Amino acid sequence: LCLALGCAGVSIVWNAAAAYTCLDLLALARFEPSRVFQLQMPWLPSGLVCASLLSAAAADGYYAATSDALTTIAHACALLLGAILHLLGGCLMRSARWEETSSISRGRGVR
């Protein structure tokens, strides 16, 4: 992404990670609402996740107000990249589960 847009900095990474995390939390809220604040990672408290997402949003707001338009475009592209990676990961997971269930139904499951 940085090579295509000519950017440099960690803000691209944190924006992609923030989008991925937001979609992960939204999916968790949709399918298992009781577990949204009980993340599967005991070493990472949910408060820290919320604080990091709010920090990323605040930094994006600051950069949008103080930097040139290219920075804002790069951040938007990074958010889109994180969303695409999350969706691709979901497709791969569903495909793997489909393969597993179809092989079990054909009698090729693990015995």
Biopython code that builds the backbone (N, CA, C, O; Angstrom):
import numpy as np
from Bio.PDB.StructureBuilder import StructureBuilder

atoms = [
    (1, "LEU", "N", (0.833, -1.191, 0.000)),
    (1, "LEU", "CA", (0.000, 0.000, 0.000)),
    (1, "LEU", "C", (0.877, 1.255, 0.000)),
    (1, "LEU", "O", (0.630, 2.194, -0.756)),
    (2, "CYS", "N", (1.900, 1.259, 0.853)),
    (2, "CYS", "CA", (2.773, 2.441, 0.911)),
    (2, "CYS", "C", (3.555, 2.636, -0.381)),
    (2, "CYS", "O", (3.829, 3.770, -0.773)),
    (3, "LEU", "N", (3.911, 1.559, -1.035)),
    (3, "LEU", "CA", (4.618, 1.703, -2.308)),
    (3, "LEU", "C", (3.707, 2.328, -3.359)),
    (3, "LEU", "O", (4.154, 3.140, -4.169)),
    (4, "ALA", "N", (2.423, 1.950, -3.347)),
    (4, "ALA", "CA", (1.483, 2.485, -4.334)),
    (4, "ALA", "C", (1.159, 3.947, -4.067)),
    (4, "ALA", "O", (1.023, 4.733, -5.005)),
    (5, "LEU", "N", (1.033, 4.322, -2.789)),
    (5, "LEU", "CA", (0.635, 5.686, -2.456)),
    (5, "LEU", "C", (1.810, 6.601, -2.140)),
    (5, "LEU", "O", (1.637, 7.816, -2.044)),
    (6, "GLY", "N", (2.991, 6.038, -1.978)),
    (6, "GLY", "CA", (4.161, 6.851, -1.672)),
    (6, "GLY", "C", (4.161, 7.351, -0.245)),
    (6, "GLY", "O", (4.591, 8.476, 0.008)),
    (7, "CYS", "N", (3.692, 6.552, 0.690)),
    (7, "CYS", "CA", (3.630, 6.972, 2.085)),
    (7, "CYS", "C", (4.660, 6.201, 2.904)),
    (7, "CYS", "O", (5.243, 5.224, 2.434)),
    (8, "ALA", "N", (4.870, 6.651, 4.117)),
    (8, "ALA", "CA", (5.764, 5.956, 5.035)),
    (8, "ALA", "C", (5.252, 6.218, 6.439)),
    (8, "ALA", "O", (4.914, 7.350, 6.783)),
    (9, "GLY", "N", (5.196, 5.183, 7.239)),
    (9, "GLY", "CA", (4.804, 5.384, 8.624)),
    (9, "GLY", "C", (3.973, 4.252, 9.167)),
    (9, "GLY", "O", (3.389, 3.460, 8.428)),
    (10, "VAL", "N", (3.936, 4.199, 10.486)),
    (10, "VAL", "CA", (3.233, 3.137, 11.172)),
    (10, "VAL", "C", (1.719, 3.360, 11.158)),
    (10, "VAL", "O", (0.959, 2.440, 11.460)),
    (11, "SER", "N", (1.281, 4.554, 10.816)),
    (11, "SER", "CA", (-0.160, 4.826, 10.814)),
    (11, "SER", "C", (-0.901, 3.961, 9.801)),
    (11, "SER", "O", (-2.083, 3.673, 9.986)),
    (12, "ILE", "N", (-0.231, 3.548, 8.749)),
    (12, "ILE", "CA", (-0.855, 2.657, 7.769)),
    (12, "ILE", "C", (-1.118, 1.303, 8.424)),
    (12, "ILE", "O", (-2.181, 0.710, 8.243)),
    (13, "VAL", "N", (-0.149, 0.828, 9.179)),
    (13, "VAL", "CA", (-0.288, -0.464, 9.848)),
    (13, "VAL", "C", (-1.407, -0.402, 10.886)),
    (13, "VAL", "O", (-2.251, -1.296, 10.939)),
    (14, "TRP", "N", (-1.420, 0.661, 11.723)),
    (14, "TRP", "CA", (-2.443, 0.700, 12.770)),
    (14, "TRP", "C", (-3.829, 0.898, 12.187)),
    (14, "TRP", "O", (-4.801, 0.430, 12.781)),
    (15, "ASN", "N", (-3.965, 1.562, 11.063)),
    (15, "ASN", "CA", (-5.283, 1.701, 10.443)),
    (15, "ASN", "C", (-5.790, 0.386, 9.873)),
    (15, "ASN", "O", (-6.971, 0.065, 10.011)),
    (16, "ALA", "N", (-4.920, -0.370, 9.241)),
    (16, "ALA", "CA", (-5.328, -1.682, 8.729)),
    (16, "ALA", "C", (-5.701, -2.602, 9.888)),
    (16, "ALA", "O", (-6.698, -3.320, 9.818)),
    (17, "ALA", "N", (-4.901, -2.580, 10.953)),
    (17, "ALA", "CA", (-5.193, -3.408, 12.125)),
    (17, "ALA", "C", (-6.489, -2.965, 12.806)),
    (17, "ALA", "O", (-7.250, -3.801, 13.292)),
    (18, "ALA", "N", (-6.740, -1.663, 12.842)),
    (18, "ALA", "CA", (-7.968, -1.158, 13.471)),
    (18, "ALA", "C", (-9.209, -1.600, 12.696)),
    (18, "ALA", "O", (-10.206, -2.005, 13.294)),
    (19, "ALA", "N", (-9.149, -1.523, 11.387)),
    (19, "ALA", "CA", (-10.294, -1.959, 10.577)),
    (19, "ALA", "C", (-10.534, -3.449, 10.752)),
    (19, "ALA", "O", (-11.676, -3.888, 10.887)),
    (20, "TYR", "N", (-9.462, -4.224, 10.751)),
    (20, "TYR", "CA", (-9.577, -5.670, 10.936)),
    (20, "TYR", "C", (-10.209, -5.974, 12.297)),
    (20, "TYR", "O", (-11.111, -6.805, 12.396)),
    (21, "THR", "N", (-9.735, -5.304, 13.333)),
    (21, "THR", "CA", (-10.235, -5.527, 14.687)),
    (21, "THR", "C", (-11.686, -5.103, 14.819)),
    (21, "THR", "O", (-12.479, -5.800, 15.452)),
    (22, "CYS", "N", (-12.043, -3.968, 14.232)),
    (22, "CYS", "CA", (-13.442, -3.510, 14.290)),
    (22, "CYS", "C", (-14.382, -4.526, 13.647)),
    (22, "CYS", "O", (-15.429, -4.853, 14.206)),
    (23, "LEU", "N", (-14.010, -5.014, 12.493)),
    (23, "LEU", "CA", (-14.860, -6.012, 11.834)),
    (23, "LEU", "C", (-14.909, -7.308, 12.626)),
    (23, "LEU", "O", (-15.941, -7.980, 12.661)),
    (24, "ASP", "N", (-13.802, -7.660, 13.259)),
    (24, "ASP", "CA", (-13.789, -8.850, 14.101)),
    (24, "ASP", "C", (-14.753, -8.692, 15.278)),
    (24, "ASP", "O", (-15.499, -9.615, 15.604)),
    (25, "LEU", "N", (-14.732, -7.519, 15.912)),
    (25, "LEU", "CA", (-15.644, -7.262, 17.030)),
    (25, "LEU", "C", (-17.093, -7.209, 16.569)),
    (25, "LEU", "O", (-17.986, -7.681, 17.273)),
    (26, "LEU", "N", (-17.330, -6.643, 15.402)),
    (26, "LEU", "CA", (-18.701, -6.611, 14.875)),
    (26, "LEU", "C", (-19.209, -8.013, 14.578)),
    (26, "LEU", "O", (-20.367, -8.326, 14.852)),
    (27, "ALA", "N", (-18.356, -8.852, 14.022)),
    (27, "ALA", "CA", (-18.757, -10.235, 13.755)),
    (27, "ALA", "C", (-19.021, -10.975, 15.057)),
    (27, "ALA", "O", (-19.978, -11.743, 15.159)),
    (28, "LEU", "N", (-18.180, -10.745, 16.040)),
    (28, "LEU", "CA", (-18.382, -11.381, 17.339)),
    (28, "LEU", "C", (-19.681, -10.898, 17.971)),
    (28, "LEU", "O", (-20.420, -11.688, 18.559)),
    (29, "ALA", "N", (-19.961, -9.603, 17.850)),
    (29, "ALA", "CA", (-21.201, -9.053, 18.405)),
    (29, "ALA", "C", (-22.424, -9.623, 17.700)),
    (29, "ALA", "O", (-23.480, -9.792, 18.310)),
    (30, "ARG", "N", (-22.279, -9.910, 16.438)),
    (30, "ARG", "CA", (-23.418, -10.444, 15.673)),
    (30, "ARG", "C", (-23.709, -11.898, 16.031)),
    (30, "ARG", "O", (-24.867, -12.284, 16.195)),
    (31, "PHE", "N", (-22.660, -12.696, 16.151)),
    (31, "PHE", "CA", (-22.859, -14.125, 16.350)),
    (31, "PHE", "C", (-22.785, -14.564, 17.806)),
    (31, "PHE", "O", (-23.424, -15.543, 18.190)),
    (32, "GLU", "N", (-22.015, -13.854, 18.614)),
    (32, "GLU", "CA", (-21.891, -14.206, 20.030)),
    (32, "GLU", "C", (-21.855, -12.923, 20.862)),
    (32, "GLU", "O", (-20.802, -12.566, 21.390)),
    (33, "PRO", "N", (-22.985, -12.225, 20.987)),
    (33, "PRO", "CA", (-22.991, -10.928, 21.658)),
    (33, "PRO", "C", (-22.521, -10.959, 23.109)),
    (33, "PRO", "O", (-21.979, -9.969, 23.601)),
    (34, "SER", "N", (-22.715, -12.059, 23.786)),
    (34, "SER", "CA", (-22.310, -12.121, 25.189)),
    (34, "SER", "C", (-20.792, -12.154, 25.360)),
    (34, "SER", "O", (-20.285, -11.921, 26.458)),
    (35, "ARG", "N", (-20.064, -12.442, 24.277)),
    (35, "ARG", "CA", (-18.608, -12.563, 24.368)),
    (35, "ARG", "C", (-17.855, -11.347, 23.858)),
    (35, "ARG", "O", (-16.626, -11.379, 23.793)),
    (36, "VAL", "N", (-18.545, -10.278, 23.495)),
    (36, "VAL", "CA", (-17.856, -9.119, 22.931)),
    (36, "VAL", "C", (-16.834, -8.553, 23.904)),
    (36, "VAL", "O", (-15.730, -8.185, 23.503)),
    (37, "PHE", "N", (-17.197, -8.482, 25.182)),
    (37, "PHE", "CA", (-16.260, -7.929, 26.156)),
    (37, "PHE", "C", (-15.493, -9.011, 26.908)),
    (37, "PHE", "O", (-14.802, -8.724, 27.886)),
    (38, "GLN", "N", (-15.616, -10.241, 26.454)),
    (38, "GLN", "CA", (-14.820, -11.339, 26.987)),
    (38, "GLN", "C", (-14.009, -11.904, 25.831)),
    (38, "GLN", "O", (-14.281, -13.004, 25.350)),
    (39, "LEU", "N", (-13.032, -11.160, 25.398)),
    (39, "LEU", "CA", (-12.255, -11.557, 24.230)),
    (39, "LEU", "C", (-11.561, -12.890, 24.469)),
    (39, "LEU", "O", (-11.289, -13.262, 25.611)),
    (40, "GLN", "N", (-11.284, -13.589, 23.415)),
    (40, "GLN", "CA", (-10.655, -14.893, 23.508)),
    (40, "GLN", "C", (-9.184, -14.799, 23.881)),
    (40, "GLN", "O", (-8.539, -15.826, 24.093)),
    (41, "MET", "N", (-8.648, -13.608, 23.965)),
    (41, "MET", "CA", (-7.235, -13.432, 24.277)),
    (41, "MET", "C", (-7.125, -12.944, 25.722)),
    (41, "MET", "O", (-7.240, -11.742, 25.957)),
    (42, "PRO", "N", (-6.907, -13.826, 26.693)),
    (42, "PRO", "CA", (-6.870, -13.400, 28.090)),
    (42, "PRO", "C", (-5.737, -12.426, 28.383)),
    (42, "PRO", "O", (-5.813, -11.672, 29.353)),
    (43, "TRP", "N", (-4.701, -12.428, 27.576)),
    (43, "TRP", "CA", (-3.572, -11.533, 27.789)),
    (43, "TRP", "C", (-3.847, -10.131, 27.251)),
    (43, "TRP", "O", (-3.042, -9.224, 27.462)),
    (44, "LEU", "N", (-4.969, -9.939, 26.562)),
    (44, "LEU", "CA", (-5.289, -8.633, 25.997)),
    (44, "LEU", "C", (-6.667, -8.200, 26.479)),
    (44, "LEU", "O", (-7.676, -8.616, 25.910)),
    (45, "PRO", "N", (-6.725, -7.373, 27.514)),
    (45, "PRO", "CA", (-8.022, -6.958, 28.048)),
    (45, "PRO", "C", (-8.841, -6.179, 27.027)),
    (45, "PRO", "O", (-8.286, -5.449, 26.206)),
    (46, "SER", "N", (-10.167, -6.337, 27.079)),
    (46, "SER", "CA", (-11.032, -5.666, 26.117)),
    (46, "SER", "C", (-10.935, -4.144, 26.234)),
    (46, "SER", "O", (-11.106, -3.441, 25.238)),
    (47, "GLY", "N", (-10.665, -3.629, 27.430)),
    (47, "GLY", "CA", (-10.487, -2.187, 27.599)),
    (47, "GLY", "C", (-9.316, -1.670, 26.788)),
    (47, "GLY", "O", (-9.364, -0.570, 26.238)),
    (48, "LEU", "N", (-8.273, -2.466, 26.717)),
    (48, "LEU", "CA", (-7.105, -2.078, 25.926)),
    (48, "LEU", "C", (-7.438, -2.048, 24.442)),
    (48, "LEU", "O", (-6.974, -1.172, 23.712)),
    (49, "VAL", "N", (-8.243, -3.010, 23.996)),
    (49, "VAL", "CA", (-8.661, -3.039, 22.590)),
    (49, "VAL", "C", (-9.474, -1.790, 22.272)),
    (49, "VAL", "O", (-9.228, -1.132, 21.261)),
    (50, "CYS", "N", (-10.440, -1.458, 23.127)),
    (50, "CYS", "CA", (-11.265, -0.262, 22.907)),
    (50, "CYS", "C", (-10.414, 1.002, 22.931)),
    (50, "CYS", "O", (-10.599, 1.894, 22.103)),
    (51, "ALA", "N", (-9.485, 1.080, 23.874)),
    (51, "ALA", "CA", (-8.606, 2.255, 23.960)),
    (51, "ALA", "C", (-7.742, 2.391, 22.712)),
    (51, "ALA", "O", (-7.524, 3.501, 22.227)),
    (52, "SER", "N", (-7.252, 1.272, 22.191)),
    (52, "SER", "CA", (-6.402, 1.357, 20.993)),
    (52, "SER", "C", (-7.216, 1.774, 19.774)),
    (52, "SER", "O", (-6.728, 2.528, 18.932)),
    (53, "LEU", "N", (-8.454, 1.290, 19.671)),
    (53, "LEU", "CA", (-9.298, 1.701, 18.544)),
    (53, "LEU", "C", (-9.659, 3.178, 18.638)),
    (53, "LEU", "O", (-9.665, 3.882, 17.628)),
    (54, "LEU", "N", (-9.960, 3.649, 19.845)),
    (54, "LEU", "CA", (-10.256, 5.076, 20.022)),
    (54, "LEU", "C", (-9.024, 5.935, 19.744)),
    (54, "LEU", "O", (-9.136, 7.021, 19.176)),
    (55, "SER", "N", (-7.855, 5.449, 20.143)),
    (55, "SER", "CA", (-6.614, 6.185, 19.864)),
    (55, "SER", "C", (-6.356, 6.283, 18.365)),
    (55, "SER", "O", (-5.942, 7.330, 17.868)),
    (56, "ALA", "N", (-6.601, 5.196, 17.654)),
    (56, "ALA", "CA", (-6.414, 5.217, 16.202)),
    (56, "ALA", "C", (-7.375, 6.201, 15.547)),
    (56, "ALA", "O", (-6.989, 6.945, 14.645)),
    (57, "ALA", "N", (-8.636, 6.206, 16.002)),
    (57, "ALA", "CA", (-9.618, 7.146, 15.451)),
    (57, "ALA", "C", (-9.225, 8.587, 15.762)),
    (57, "ALA", "O", (-9.348, 9.462, 14.904)),
    (58, "ALA", "N", (-8.752, 8.840, 16.986)),
    (58, "ALA", "CA", (-8.332, 10.198, 17.357)),
    (58, "ALA", "C", (-7.114, 10.635, 16.537)),
    (58, "ALA", "O", (-7.046, 11.779, 16.089)),
    (59, "ALA", "N", (-6.166, 9.736, 16.344)),
    (59, "ALA", "CA", (-4.985, 10.072, 15.539)),
    (59, "ALA", "C", (-5.375, 10.341, 14.092)),
    (59, "ALA", "O", (-4.839, 11.253, 13.463)),
    (60, "ASP", "N", (-6.304, 9.553, 13.560)),
    (60, "ASP", "CA", (-6.772, 9.799, 12.188)),
    (60, "ASP", "C", (-7.442, 11.162, 12.079)),
    (60, "ASP", "O", (-7.237, 11.884, 11.103)),
    (61, "GLY", "N", (-8.236, 11.509, 13.073)),
    (61, "GLY", "CA", (-8.863, 12.832, 13.081)),
    (61, "GLY", "C", (-7.835, 13.944, 13.123)),
    (61, "GLY", "O", (-7.960, 14.947, 12.421)),
    (62, "TYR", "N", (-6.814, 13.760, 13.954)),
    (62, "TYR", "CA", (-5.746, 14.757, 14.043)),
    (62, "TYR", "C", (-5.016, 14.892, 12.708)),
    (62, "TYR", "O", (-4.785, 16.002, 12.227)),
    (63, "TYR", "N", (-4.655, 13.747, 12.112)),
    (63, "TYR", "CA", (-3.955, 13.782, 10.832)),
    (63, "TYR", "C", (-4.832, 14.379, 9.728)),
    (63, "TYR", "O", (-4.336, 15.097, 8.860)),
    (64, "ALA", "N", (-6.117, 14.086, 9.763)),
    (64, "ALA", "CA", (-7.020, 14.649, 8.749)),
    (64, "ALA", "C", (-7.081, 16.167, 8.866)),
    (64, "ALA", "O", (-7.185, 16.866, 7.858)),
    (65, "ALA", "N", (-7.016, 16.676, 10.087)),
    (65, "ALA", "CA", (-7.100, 18.121, 10.299)),
    (65, "ALA", "C", (-5.781, 18.843, 10.032)),
    (65, "ALA", "O", (-5.782, 20.010, 9.642)),
    (66, "THR", "N", (-4.655, 18.156, 10.239)),
    (66, "THR", "CA", (-3.368, 18.859, 10.167)),
    (66, "THR", "C", (-2.492, 18.481, 8.975)),
    (66, "THR", "O", (-1.583, 19.230, 8.618)),
    (67, "SER", "N", (-2.752, 17.337, 8.361)),
    (67, "SER", "CA", (-1.872, 16.888, 7.271)),
    (67, "SER", "C", (-2.525, 17.101, 5.914)),
    (67, "SER", "O", (-3.680, 17.515, 5.813)),
    (68, "ASP", "N", (-1.761, 16.809, 4.887)),
    (68, "ASP", "CA", (-2.274, 16.965, 3.532)),
    (68, "ASP", "C", (-3.260, 15.848, 3.190)),
    (68, "ASP", "O", (-3.398, 14.874, 3.930)),
    (69, "ALA", "N", (-3.924, 16.003, 2.086)),
    (69, "ALA", "CA", (-4.975, 15.059, 1.688)),
    (69, "ALA", "C", (-4.416, 13.663, 1.403)),
    (69, "ALA", "O", (-5.118, 12.671, 1.595)),
    (70, "LEU", "N", (-3.180, 13.573, 0.953)),
    (70, "LEU", "CA", (-2.588, 12.273, 0.655)),
    (70, "LEU", "C", (-2.543, 11.394, 1.901)),
    (70, "LEU", "O", (-2.752, 10.184, 1.818)),
    (71, "THR", "N", (-2.271, 12.001, 3.054)),
    (71, "THR", "CA", (-2.234, 11.241, 4.300)),
    (71, "THR", "C", (-3.606, 10.668, 4.616)),
    (71, "THR", "O", (-3.721, 9.505, 5.003)),
    (72, "THR", "N", (-4.639, 11.472, 4.454)),
    (72, "THR", "CA", (-6.000, 11.011, 4.718)),
    (72, "THR", "C", (-6.395, 9.911, 3.738)),
    (72, "THR", "O", (-7.043, 8.938, 4.123)),
    (73, "ILE", "N", (-6.012, 10.061, 2.486)),
    (73, "ILE", "CA", (-6.309, 9.037, 1.483)),
    (73, "ILE", "C", (-5.578, 7.740, 1.828)),
    (73, "ILE", "O", (-6.143, 6.653, 1.712)),
    (74, "ALA", "N", (-4.329, 7.860, 2.250)),
    (74, "ALA", "CA", (-3.564, 6.670, 2.628)),
    (74, "ALA", "C", (-4.202, 5.970, 3.819)),
    (74, "ALA", "O", (-4.261, 4.741, 3.855)),
    (75, "HIS", "N", (-4.681, 6.739, 4.795)),
    (75, "HIS", "CA", (-5.341, 6.136, 5.951)),
    (75, "HIS", "C", (-6.645, 5.453, 5.541)),
    (75, "HIS", "O", (-6.958, 4.368, 6.033)),
    (76, "ALA", "N", (-7.390, 6.067, 4.662)),
    (76, "ALA", "CA", (-8.644, 5.452, 4.182)),
    (76, "ALA", "C", (-8.343, 4.161, 3.415)),
    (76, "ALA", "O", (-9.056, 3.169, 3.561)),
    (77, "CYS", "N", (-7.297, 4.176, 2.607)),
    (77, "CYS", "CA", (-6.908, 2.960, 1.876)),
    (77, "CYS", "C", (-6.458, 1.865, 2.842)),
    (77, "CYS", "O", (-6.738, 0.687, 2.619)),
    (78, "ALA", "N", (-5.766, 2.247, 3.906)),
    (78, "ALA", "CA", (-5.331, 1.262, 4.896)),
    (78, "ALA", "C", (-6.530, 0.665, 5.630)),
    (78, "ALA", "O", (-6.548, -0.534, 5.912)),
    (79, "LEU", "N", (-7.523, 1.482, 5.940)),
    (79, "LEU", "CA", (-8.750, 0.961, 6.554)),
    (79, "LEU", "C", (-9.429, -0.032, 5.610)),
    (79, "LEU", "O", (-9.898, -1.088, 6.033)),
    (80, "LEU", "N", (-9.472, 0.321, 4.344)),
    (80, "LEU", "CA", (-10.063, -0.570, 3.347)),
    (80, "LEU", "C", (-9.262, -1.871, 3.234)),
    (80, "LEU", "O", (-9.841, -2.951, 3.111)),
    (81, "LEU", "N", (-7.950, -1.767, 3.277)),
    (81, "LEU", "CA", (-7.087, -2.949, 3.227)),
    (81, "LEU", "C", (-7.374, -3.868, 4.409)),
    (81, "LEU", "O", (-7.485, -5.081, 4.234)),
    (82, "GLY", "N", (-7.494, -3.305, 5.608)),
    (82, "GLY", "CA", (-7.800, -4.115, 6.785)),
    (82, "GLY", "C", (-9.146, -4.803, 6.659)),
    (82, "GLY", "O", (-9.291, -5.964, 7.042)),
    (83, "ALA", "N", (-10.133, -4.095, 6.122)),
    (83, "ALA", "CA", (-11.461, -4.678, 5.924)),
    (83, "ALA", "C", (-11.411, -5.816, 4.906)),
    (83, "ALA", "O", (-12.025, -6.864, 5.109)),
    (84, "ILE", "N", (-10.686, -5.609, 3.822)),
    (84, "ILE", "CA", (-10.567, -6.645, 2.794)),
    (84, "ILE", "C", (-9.862, -7.877, 3.349)),
    (84, "ILE", "O", (-10.276, -9.003, 3.074)),
    (85, "LEU", "N", (-8.799, -7.673, 4.127)),
    (85, "LEU", "CA", (-8.087, -8.801, 4.718)),
    (85, "LEU", "C", (-8.996, -9.578, 5.674)),
    (85, "LEU", "O", (-8.944, -10.807, 5.723)),
    (86, "HIS", "N", (-9.823, -8.861, 6.430)),
    (86, "HIS", "CA", (-10.749, -9.532, 7.340)),
    (86, "HIS", "C", (-11.768, -10.353, 6.557)),
    (86, "HIS", "O", (-12.052, -11.499, 6.905)),
    (87, "LEU", "N", (-12.309, -9.767, 5.509)),
    (87, "LEU", "CA", (-13.299, -10.485, 4.710)),
    (87, "LEU", "C", (-12.682, -11.693, 4.006)),
    (87, "LEU", "O", (-13.308, -12.749, 3.928)),
    (88, "LEU", "N", (-11.458, -11.544, 3.494)),
    (88, "LEU", "CA", (-10.777, -12.677, 2.864)),
    (88, "LEU", "C", (-10.496, -13.780, 3.879)),
    (88, "LEU", "O", (-10.639, -14.966, 3.580)),
    (89, "GLY", "N", (-10.095, -13.377, 5.075)),
    (89, "GLY", "CA", (-9.861, -14.363, 6.130)),
    (89, "GLY", "C", (-11.133, -15.112, 6.478)),
    (89, "GLY", "O", (-11.100, -16.321, 6.706)),
    (90, "GLY", "N", (-12.259, -14.403, 6.522)),
    (90, "GLY", "CA", (-13.540, -15.049, 6.787)),
    (90, "GLY", "C", (-13.914, -16.021, 5.682)),
    (90, "GLY", "O", (-14.436, -17.103, 5.953)),
    (91, "CYS", "N", (-13.652, -15.644, 4.445)),
    (91, "CYS", "CA", (-13.941, -16.549, 3.316)),
    (91, "CYS", "C", (-13.081, -17.796, 3.401)),
    (91, "CYS", "O", (-13.568, -18.900, 3.157)),
    (92, "LEU", "N", (-11.816, -17.636, 3.740)),
    (92, "LEU", "CA", (-10.929, -18.797, 3.857)),
    (92, "LEU", "C", (-11.362, -19.708, 4.995)),
    (92, "LEU", "O", (-11.307, -20.931, 4.867)),
    (93, "MET", "N", (-11.795, -19.121, 6.113)),
    (93, "MET", "CA", (-12.249, -19.928, 7.246)),
    (93, "MET", "C", (-13.514, -20.701, 6.885)),
    (93, "MET", "O", (-13.643, -21.882, 7.207)),
    (94, "ARG", "N", (-14.455, -20.019, 6.209)),
    (94, "ARG", "CA", (-15.680, -20.710, 5.802)),
    (94, "ARG", "C", (-15.379, -21.814, 4.809)),
    (94, "ARG", "O", (-15.988, -22.882, 4.863)),
    (95, "SER", "N", (-14.446, -21.568, 3.902)),
    (95, "SER", "CA", (-14.068, -22.579, 2.926)),
    (95, "SER", "C", (-13.440, -23.788, 3.617)),
    (95, "SER", "O", (-13.729, -24.930, 3.260)),
    (96, "ALA", "N", (-12.595, -23.541, 4.591)),
    (96, "ALA", "CA", (-11.956, -24.642, 5.321)),
    (96, "ALA", "C", (-12.996, -25.439, 6.097)),
    (96, "ALA", "O", (-12.937, -26.668, 6.123)),
    (97, "ARG", "N", (-13.950, -24.754, 6.730)),
    (97, "ARG", "CA", (-15.004, -25.472, 7.455)),
    (97, "ARG", "C", (-15.870, -26.263, 6.487)),
    (97, "ARG", "O", (-16.288, -27.375, 6.809)),
    (98, "TRP", "N", (-16.153, -25.711, 5.295)),
    (98, "TRP", "CA", (-16.959, -26.417, 4.306)),
    (98, "TRP", "C", (-16.237, -27.681, 3.851)),
    (98, "TRP", "O", (-16.840, -28.748, 3.737)),
    (99, "GLU", "N", (-14.935, -27.545, 3.592)),
    (99, "GLU", "CA", (-14.145, -28.711, 3.180)),
    (99, "GLU", "C", (-14.159, -29.777, 4.267)),
    (99, "GLU", "O", (-14.282, -30.967, 3.977)),
    (100, "GLU", "N", (-14.032, -29.347, 5.512)),
    (100, "GLU", "CA", (-14.018, -30.292, 6.616)),
    (100, "GLU", "C", (-15.357, -31.013, 6.738)),
    (100, "GLU", "O", (-15.393, -32.234, 6.887)),
    (101, "THR", "N", (-16.443, -30.273, 6.676)),
    (101, "THR", "CA", (-17.755, -30.916, 6.816)),
    (101, "THR", "C", (-18.092, -31.767, 5.599)),
    (101, "THR", "O", (-18.725, -32.814, 5.743)),
    (102, "SER", "N", (-17.691, -31.350, 4.420)),
    (102, "SER", "CA", (-17.997, -32.154, 3.237)),
    (102, "SER", "C", (-17.172, -33.434, 3.218)),
    (102, "SER", "O", (-17.662, -34.466, 2.761)),
    (103, "SER", "N", (-15.932, -33.396, 3.701)),
    (103, "SER", "CA", (-15.139, -34.627, 3.727)),
    (103, "SER", "C", (-15.663, -35.582, 4.796)),
    (103, "SER", "O", (-15.606, -36.798, 4.616)),
    (104, "ILE", "N", (-16.168, -35.053, 5.898)),
    (104, "ILE", "CA", (-16.763, -35.904, 6.933)),
    (104, "ILE", "C", (-18.048, -36.538, 6.405)),
    (104, "ILE", "O", (-18.305, -37.718, 6.644)),
    (105, "SER", "N", (-18.849, -35.761, 5.691)),
    (105, "SER", "CA", (-20.098, -36.306, 5.178)),
    (105, "SER", "C", (-19.866, -37.344, 4.097)),
    (105, "SER", "O", (-20.729, -38.187, 3.855)),
    (106, "ARG", "N", (-18.700, -37.295, 3.435)),
    (106, "ARG", "CA", (-18.366, -38.303, 2.421)),
    (106, "ARG", "C", (-17.664, -39.504, 3.042)),
    (106, "ARG", "O", (-17.247, -40.414, 2.326)),
    (107, "GLY", "N", (-17.529, -39.516, 4.374)),
    (107, "GLY", "CA", (-16.914, -40.641, 5.040)),
    (107, "GLY", "C", (-15.406, -40.598, 5.103)),
    (107, "GLY", "O", (-14.767, -41.620, 5.354)),
    (108, "ARG", "N", (-14.814, -39.412, 4.877)),
    (108, "ARG", "CA", (-13.350, -39.289, 4.916)),
    (108, "ARG", "C", (-12.880, -38.536, 6.149)),
    (108, "ARG", "O", (-11.771, -38.000, 6.166)),
    (109, "GLY", "N", (-13.692, -38.492, 7.157)),
    (109, "GLY", "CA", (-13.335, -37.747, 8.354)),
    (109, "GLY", "C", (-12.234, -38.435, 9.136)),
    (109, "GLY", "O", (-11.872, -39.579, 8.862)),
    (110, "VAL", "N", (-11.714, -37.721, 10.107)),
    (110, "VAL", "CA", (-10.668, -38.261, 10.969)),
    (110, "VAL", "C", (-11.289, -39.318, 11.862)),
    (110, "VAL", "O", (-12.354, -39.100, 12.439)),
    (111, "ARG", "N", (-10.640, -40.446, 11.976)),
    (111, "ARG", "CA", (-11.182, -41.533, 12.808)),
    (111, "ARG", "C", (-10.317, -41.734, 14.008)),
    (111, "ARG", "O", (-10.600, -42.602, 14.835)),
]
sb = StructureBuilder()
sb.init_structure("model")
sb.init_model(0)
sb.init_chain("A")
sb.init_seg("    ")
for serial, (resi, resn, name, xyz) in enumerate(atoms, 1):
    if name == "N":
        sb.init_residue(resn, " ", resi, " ")
    sb.init_atom(name, np.array(xyz, "f"), 0.0, 1.0, " ", f" {name:<3s}", serial, name[0])
structure = sb.get_structure()
